[in-house]
Amino acid sequence: MEIDCPVIYQDERCVLLDSPASIQFEPSFKFITSKPTVKPYPLPEKKRDESSEETDPLVQQVQDALGRICSWVHTSSSRVFEREFTNKRRKVDNETSLSATQIPEALPYRKSRLVTDFQTKEELTEQYISMLNIMKQIPPVLSTVPLQDSRVHEYGLEDLYQQYLCNLSSQTVKLKLKGVKTIISEDQQVPDWSTFYIPSGASFIMGDVEKTSNVLLEALKDIKLDAFVLDPPWPNRSVARRNPYPVNRHLGYLRDIPVKHLLKKKGVVAVWCTNKKKYIDFVKDTLFASWNLHYVATWIWLKITAHGDPLFDIHSRMRKPWEHLIIGVTREYLQTHSKRIQKNYTLVSVPDYHSRKPSLHPFLKEWLQCDPTGLEVFGRCLSRNWITWGQQPIYFMNSVYWQCNEIDDKP
């Protein structure tokens, strides 16, 4: 049984991606998605000035991508199309549907996709909250925690925090973490243990990125990586209200991430960024310069509904339905392979849980012409032969997000 191909449609200007399939790490595990949005979100803003909209290059780029996908949907008649997309026509509400180009048949989720309505969150017991506050004050010292020769490993949070954990076995293992509660609903929870799946070859460091660089550097020693993917917790009002993850408003610490020490001579770095120009310029002009990288391209991740509309009006000044992916490369890569990375490219997908980005592995393989090893900074999911580093590196590896077909899933 093979892992589903995440790419539904692709051409030289855009790609339609099945986000859950892009993060699937083993055929026997199926990612359980959140319920996809079916209608665009209306925004409370005044009538827009259409005279300035026609000159916005990003709006034009999005319209072009939607038009290409729409054309493919209407012209495709293959069996693959019938499996991937719904046959039911939807009714378009002209007052709430704000997209410039409609894709009436598009549903970028397979019919077999597992969908749930539950809102999952992880909580720490009071005892472990106090323990975490103490451990954060202690300078981290390298300690490797290997997982091998067993399908189930049990640890307390204090055993793993600020440590380097790696799955050295040839199979996915279960990590039972004491002190973390996984709350599915008010009347259902796992009180003592939370179970997480750790793919073969995957590693992670759970800790503050500002304080645990030495753990990473000592664990890797002389090992160099093909790629870095960063999803920094950029400050914004939405995060401040919901508080889903910790945010540092002083961005200078990002320059100290040891990219130039760990990246191979022909390496690639991709940074997810919000639409705020200050942060975009900071990545291009400050971060890349401090890491000895050359800026080569900016991609757009366009978020659409299950029926193919952008989540928000593409002309809105309040909120855009896309995020930026800023790509930099080393000088050696720039000299020989920079044309592999498309310019002004649009990645289109139905978003899943908050802050869960689609995997870039299909594109990194193409850019690097290999199955790359890399580091995901501020990540919340694990991948084979990759290291995830941040405060919540195994968040989306919790067993409530996966259906396991071969391994007993009971904690």
C-alpha positions in Angstrom: 0.0 0.0 0.0 1.5 3.3 -1.0 1.0 6.7 0.5 -1.5 8.9 -1.4 0.1 11.4 -3.8 -0.5 14.9 -2.3 -0.4 16.7 -5.7 -3.8 16.8 -7.3 -2.9 19.2 -10.1 0.3 21.0 -11.1 1.6 23.1 -13.9 4.3 25.7 -14.3 2.4 28.4 -12.4 0.5 26.7 -9.6 -0.2 23.4 -7.7 -3.3 22.1 -6.1 -2.3 20.1 -3.0 -4.1 17.7 -0.7 -2.6 18.9 2.6 -3.4 15.9 4.8 -1.8 13.5 2.2 1.3 15.7 2.2 2.0 15.0 5.8 1.2 11.3 5.8 4.3 9.4 6.9 3.3 5.8 6.6 0.5 4.0 4.6 -1.0 2.5 7.7 -1.6 5.9 9.3 -4.3 8.2 8.0 -4.4 11.8 9.1 -7.8 12.8 10.6 -8.7 16.3 9.2 -10.7 19.0 10.7 -14.0 19.7 9.0 -13.2 21.8 5.9 -14.8 25.2 5.4 -17.4 25.2 2.6 -18.2 29.0 2.3 -15.8 32.0 2.2 -15.7 34.0 5.4 -17.4 37.5 5.0 -15.5 40.4 6.3 -17.0 43.6 7.8 -15.4 46.2 5.6 -16.5 49.0 3.3 -16.9 48.6 -0.4 -13.5 48.2 -2.0 -11.8 50.6 -4.4 -11.7 48.5 -7.6 -9.4 51.0 -9.3 -6.4 49.8 -7.3 -7.2 46.1 -7.4 -6.3 45.6 -11.0 -2.7 46.6 -10.4 -2.1 44.3 -7.4 0.3 41.6 -8.7 -0.6 39.1 -6.0 -4.3 39.4 -6.8 -3.5 38.8 -10.5 -1.3 35.8 -9.5 -4.2 34.3 -7.5 -6.7 34.9 -10.2 -4.4 33.2 -12.7 -4.0 30.2 -10.4 -7.7 29.9 -9.8 -8.4 30.2 -13.5 -5.9 27.4 -14.4 -7.3 25.1 -11.8 -10.9 25.9 -12.9 -10.0 25.2 -16.5 -8.5 21.9 -15.5 -11.6 20.9 -13.5 -13.9 21.6 -16.4 -11.8 19.8 -19.0 -10.8 16.8 -17.0 -12.9 13.6 -17.6 -10.6 11.0 -16.2 -11.4 8.4 -13.5 -8.8 10.1 -11.3 -10.9 13.3 -11.5 -14.0 11.4 -10.5 -12.3 10.0 -7.4 -10.7 13.2 -6.3 -13.6 15.6 -6.7 -17.3 15.6 -5.8 -19.9 15.3 -8.6 -22.5 17.5 -6.8 -22.8 21.1 -8.1 -23.0 23.7 -5.5 -25.2 26.7 -5.3 -23.3 30.0 -5.5 -24.5 32.7 -3.1 -23.4 35.9 -4.9 -23.6 37.9 -1.6 -21.2 35.7 0.3 -19.0 34.1 -2.3 -16.3 36.7 -2.9 -13.8 34.9 -5.2 -12.9 36.4 -8.5 -13.0 33.0 -10.3 -15.3 30.2 -9.3 -14.4 26.6 -9.3 -17.8 25.0 -9.0 -16.8 21.3 -8.8 -13.6 21.4 -6.9 -13.3 19.5 -3.7 -9.6 18.8 -3.0 -10.3 16.1 -0.5 -10.6 12.4 -1.3 -13.9 10.8 -0.6 -12.1 8.4 1.8 -10.7 11.3 3.8 -11.4 11.0 7.5 -13.0 14.1 8.9 -13.9 15.0 12.4 -15.7 17.8 14.2 -13.9 17.6 17.5 -11.7 20.4 18.8 -8.6 18.7 20.3 -6.2 20.5 22.7 -3.4 19.4 25.0 -3.2 20.5 28.6 -0.6 20.0 31.2 -1.4 19.1 34.8 -0.7 21.7 37.4 2.2 19.6 38.7 3.9 19.6 35.3 3.2 23.3 34.6 5.2 24.1 37.7 7.8 21.6 36.6 8.1 23.2 33.2 8.5 26.6 34.6 11.4 25.3 36.7 13.0 23.4 33.8 12.9 26.4 31.5 15.2 28.2 33.9 17.8 25.4 33.9 20.4 25.7 31.1 19.9 22.6 28.8 22.6 20.0 28.6 22.7 17.5 25.8 21.1 14.2 26.5 20.0 11.9 23.7 16.9 9.8 24.3 16.9 6.9 21.7 13.7 5.0 20.9 14.4 1.5 19.6 13.5 -2.2 19.9 10.0 -1.5 21.2 6.7 -0.2 19.8 5.8 1.6 23.1 7.9 4.0 25.2 6.8 5.7 28.4 8.3 8.9 29.6 7.5 11.9 31.8 7.6 15.3 30.3 10.7 16.1 32.5 12.6 13.2 30.8 12.2 14.8 27.4 12.1 18.5 27.8 15.2 20.2 26.3 16.5 16.8 25.2 17.2 15.3 21.8 14.9 12.4 21.1 15.3 10.2 18.0 13.6 7.1 16.7 16.4 4.8 15.7 14.1 1.8 14.9 12.9 0.8 11.5 9.2 1.2 12.5 6.9 3.9 13.9 6.8 3.7 17.7 4.4 5.0 20.3 5.5 7.6 22.9 3.3 7.7 26.0 3.9 11.1 27.7 2.8 11.4 31.3 1.5 14.7 32.5 -0.2 15.8 29.3 -3.9 15.6 29.0 -5.5 15.3 25.6 -9.0 16.8 25.8 -11.4 15.8 23.0 -14.6 17.1 24.5 -15.8 18.1 28.0 -16.9 14.6 28.8 -14.0 12.7 27.3 -10.3 12.9 27.9 -7.1 10.9 28.5 -6.2 11.9 32.1 -2.8 10.3 32.7 -1.1 9.7 29.4 -1.2 11.1 25.9 0.0 8.9 23.1 2.1 10.2 20.2 3.4 8.5 17.1 7.1 8.9 16.3 8.0 7.9 12.7 11.1 5.9 11.9 14.1 8.1 11.6 12.3 11.2 13.0 13.8 13.3 15.8 12.7 16.3 17.9 13.8 18.7 20.5 11.1 20.0 22.7 12.2 23.4 24.1 12.6 27.1 23.6 14.4 27.7 20.3 16.2 30.6 21.9 17.8 28.4 24.6 18.4 25.0 23.1 20.7 25.7 20.1 23.5 24.0 21.9 21.4 20.8 22.2 20.8 20.8 18.5 24.5 21.5 17.6 25.9 18.9 19.9 23.4 16.2 18.7 24.3 16.8 15.1 28.0 17.4 15.6 29.4 17.3 12.0 26.2 16.4 10.3 25.0 18.8 7.6 21.4 19.2 6.4 19.8 19.7 3.0 17.0 22.0 4.0 15.5 24.2 6.7 11.8 25.0 7.0 10.8 27.7 9.5 7.3 28.7 10.6 8.1 31.5 13.1 5.3 32.6 15.5 4.9 36.0 14.0 3.1 38.5 16.4 -0.4 39.3 15.3 -3.7 40.2 17.0 -5.4 36.9 16.2 -2.7 34.9 18.0 -2.8 37.4 20.9 -6.5 36.8 21.3 -6.6 33.0 20.9 -3.1 32.3 22.5 -2.6 29.0 20.6 1.2 29.1 20.9 3.8 31.3 22.6 5.0 34.4 20.6 8.2 36.4 21.0 7.8 40.0 19.8 11.5 40.5 19.6 12.5 39.0 16.3 16.3 39.3 16.6 16.6 35.9 18.2 15.7 34.3 14.8 19.1 35.4 13.4 20.8 33.1 16.0 19.2 30.0 14.6 22.3 28.0 13.4 21.4 27.8 9.8 24.8 28.7 8.3 26.4 26.1 10.7 24.2 23.2 9.7 23.2 23.8 6.1 25.0 22.0 3.3 26.9 24.0 0.6 24.0 23.5 -1.8 21.1 24.0 0.6 17.6 25.5 0.6 15.7 27.4 3.4 12.0 28.2 3.2 10.3 30.6 5.7 6.6 30.9 6.2 5.6 34.5 6.7 2.4 36.5 7.2 1.3 39.3 4.8 2.9 42.0 6.9 5.5 43.8 4.8 7.7 44.5 7.8 8.1 40.8 8.4 8.6 39.9 4.7 11.3 42.5 4.4 12.9 41.3 7.7 13.2 37.7 6.3 14.6 38.8 2.9 16.9 41.6 4.1 17.9 40.6 7.6 17.5 36.9 8.2 18.8 35.7 4.9 21.8 38.0 5.1 22.6 36.8 8.6 22.5 33.2 7.4 24.6 33.9 4.2 21.7 33.1 2.0 20.4 34.6 -1.3 16.8 35.3 -1.8 15.4 33.5 -4.9 11.6 33.4 -4.8 8.4 34.0 -2.9 5.5 31.5 -3.2 2.0 32.2 -2.1 -0.1 29.6 -0.2 -3.7 30.3 -1.2 -6.2 28.9 1.2 -9.5 27.8 -0.3 -12.8 26.3 0.8 -13.8 22.7 0.1 -15.6 24.1 -3.1 -12.7 26.0 -4.4 -13.3 29.6 -3.3 -10.6 31.6 -1.5 -11.4 31.8 2.3 -11.6 35.6 2.1 -12.2 38.1 -0.6 -8.9 38.3 -2.5 -9.4 42.1 -2.7 -9.9 42.6 1.0 -7.7 45.0 2.8 -8.5 43.5 6.2 -7.3 40.0 5.6 -5.9 38.1 2.7 -6.6 34.4 2.0 -2.9 33.7 1.4 0.4 33.5 3.2 4.0 33.9 1.9 6.7 31.3 1.6 10.0 33.1 1.2 12.8 30.9 -0.2 16.5 31.4 0.1 19.5 29.4 -1.1 23.2 29.1 -0.5 25.6 30.7 -3.0 26.6 27.3 -4.4 23.0 26.3 -5.0 22.3 29.7 -6.6 25.2 29.2 -9.1 24.0 25.8 -10.3 20.4 25.0 -9.5 18.4 28.2 -8.8 16.2 27.6 -11.9 14.6 24.6 -10.3 12.7 26.9 -8.0 9.8 28.5 -9.8 9.2 32.2 -9.4 5.8 33.7 -8.4 4.3 30.3 -7.8 1.0 29.6 -6.1 0.3 26.6 -3.8 -3.4 26.1 -3.4 -5.0 23.9 -0.7 -7.8 23.5 1.8 -6.4 24.5 5.1 -6.6 22.1 8.0 -6.1 22.8 11.7 -4.9 26.2 12.8 -1.2 26.7 12.2 -0.9 23.3 10.4 1.0 24.1 7.1 1.0 21.8 4.1 4.2 19.8 3.9 6.9 21.2 1.5 8.6 17.8 1.1 7.3 17.2 -2.4 8.8 20.4 -3.6 12.1 20.1 -1.6 12.7 16.8 -3.3 12.3 18.5 -6.7 14.5 21.4 -5.8 17.3 19.3 -4.2 16.9 16.3 -6.5 17.1 13.9 -3.6 15.1 12.7 -0.5 16.3 15.5 1.7 17.2 15.5 5.4 16.3 18.7 7.2 15.2 20.7 10.2 11.8 22.1 10.8 11.9 25.0 13.2 8.8 25.8 15.2 7.2 22.8 13.6 4.3 20.8 15.2 4.6 17.6 13.3 7.3 14.9 12.6 8.7 13.6 9.4 11.0 10.7 8.5 14.7 11.6 8.6 13.8 15.2 9.7 14.3 17.0 13.0 11.5 19.1 14.5 12.6 21.8 16.9 10.3 24.0 19.1 8.0 24.2 22.0 5.3 21.8 20.5 7.2 19.5 18.1 4.9 16.5 18.5 1.6 18.4 18.8 0.0 16.9 15.6 1.5 13.5 16.2 -1.0 12.9 19.0 -3.0 9.7 18.4 -6.3 11.6 18.2 -5.2 13.1 14.9 -4.5 9.7 13.3 -6.3 6.5 12.4 -3.9 3.6 12.8 -4.7 0.4 10.7 -2.0 -1.9 11.9 -0.8 -1.0 15.4 -3.0 -1.2 18.5 -3.9 2.4 19.2 -5.1 2.1 22.7 -3.0 4.0 25.3 
